[in-house]
Amino acid sequence: MTLTYYASNADKMGERPSIDKVERTNSDSEHHRNMTRRILWKMDTRVLPVLALLFLCSFLDRTNVGNAKIIGLEQDLNISNTQYNQGLAVFYATYIASELPSNLVLKKITPKIWLPFLAIIWGLITMCLGFVQNFGSFFGVRALLGIAEGGLLPGMVLYLSGLYTRQEMALRIGIFYTAASLSGAFGGLLARGLSAIGPRGGLEGWRWIFIIEGLITILAGMVAYLLLPTSIVTAPYLTAEEKEYAARRLQGDTGTGRTGTADRFNPVLEREEKFKWSEVRRGVFNLQVWLTATAYFAILSGLYSFGLFLPTIINDLKITSNPNQTQLWSVIPYAVATPVTVVIAFASDHLKLRGIMMLFTLPIAIIGYAVIANVASAQVRFAMTCLMAIGMYSSVPCVLVWNSNNSAGHYKRATTSALQLAIANAGGFVATFVYPSKDKPFYHKGHTILLGLLVYAWFAILANVLWCNKINKDKAKGKYERYEGSGDDRDPAFKMIL
């Protein structure tokens, strides 16, 4: 009796929620979970496969030159190894130059038009590589390919940041980024099959690799135009209720007692945001973008050289009897890295950690490079290529999404995303020249250079974790109060992800 009396009075005094209020809260939470599940399922099954397809084509079309090299490209074009490397390097020069301008026009043209347009253009250019006759045409077409491909990845990251919350981004980017590792596996198999077409129609076998893969990219661009929505509120496969809820969910206002900017930037303010150079400057002079970009530069130096030279490295290990077997062996490291990348991306979202995850994944690649640079056994060195692939590929979703997660305001985020990738893709220059033919079969110097870069990346990531933690502590102490209500990443309620 006494217990009942106190419980009843506690309800009246507001010391304990009433049964009705608890049931209403539980009902709201269940509604939130069901709506979120439905929206994510529809977006994941309709948007991510299309982006993964475009990214797969992108990596195929930039690295298929490595497959073409071992079956006669240099000999047929009568170019030296230095000229071949120059053709690789010019791609990255134009690729880097096109990233920021592409991101700044993305909002005006819309991702639905711009991303498929880029794919169709670079597909046509890839086909042209199948008809080059000398160094001049090879160099020029590779330069054009860089211009066309440069806007894809920063555009996709910016596009996804308007469809998913910060805590959902790593898994999604991890899923479509596995297309890069799949491209290595699929590229080796496809190159093996396509090279068997020639010589036919007066064209050598390696030319058919470019022609058919370019045609596949053009078809992928057309499919992307038909399937990609402009934004979450225009997605045709969402009901009116789901569109409204999805928009509120991005803002953090879902009626479940959760509030917005702590989890998410303000999408309403971003849609109304006008271009200002001050936001571009805020992005350029952001310490986080330089720490993550230089770390990503180190990772991509390894990743690009891995994609461009893995067939050559395997060929020089003498564990295969001919180039066609080499194409098939090159599948294995990518096939191993793919599931690990997805698992790490899932864990990163679940734990809401980015840099801290990388402090554990990067050492895997560091061990791989340290061993392969100093061991003579062909079997051990091949095993190390698997560790190198796992460590580098599984780190990319975390570093790629981390910068976007911690930038709010459309034009600041557009700037930081593009700037990070522009700096990082300069790793392509390192990749192009790090494995000269004179260093084969051990490539000790190249492996050692990449080992040093990855060690730097580990320390840069550690520094950024500490810097983000300092910003969060400063916000908790009230040092950012003047930015309250700004709707961008300076708002005290906007917490940096570590």
Buried (B, 14 or more C-beta within 10 A) or exposed (E): EEEEEEEEEEBEEEEBEEEEEEEEEEEBBEBBEEBBEBBBEBBBEBBBBBBBBBBBBBBBBBBBBBBBBBBBBBEBBEBEEEBBBBBBBBBBBBBBBBBBEBBBEBBEEBBBEBBBBBBBBBBBBBBBBBEBEEBEBBBBBBBBBBBBBBBBBBBBBBBBBBBBBBBBBBBBBBBBBBBBBBBBBBBBBBBBBBBEBBEEEEBBBBBBBBBBBBBBBBBBBBBBBEBBBEBBBEBEEBEEEBBEBBBBBBBBBBEBEBEBBEBBBBBBBBEEBEEEEEBBEBBBEBEBBBBBBBBBBBBBBBBBBBBBBBBBBBBBBEBBEEBBBBBBBBBBBBBBBBEBBBEBBBBBBEEBBBBBBBBBBBBBBBBBBBBBBEBEEBEEBBBBBBBBBBBBBBBBBBBBBBBBBBBBBBBBBBBBBBBBBBBBBBBBBBBBBBBBBEBBEBBEBBBBBBBEBBBBBBEBBBBBBEBBEEBBEEBEEEEBEEBEEBBBBBBBBBBBBB
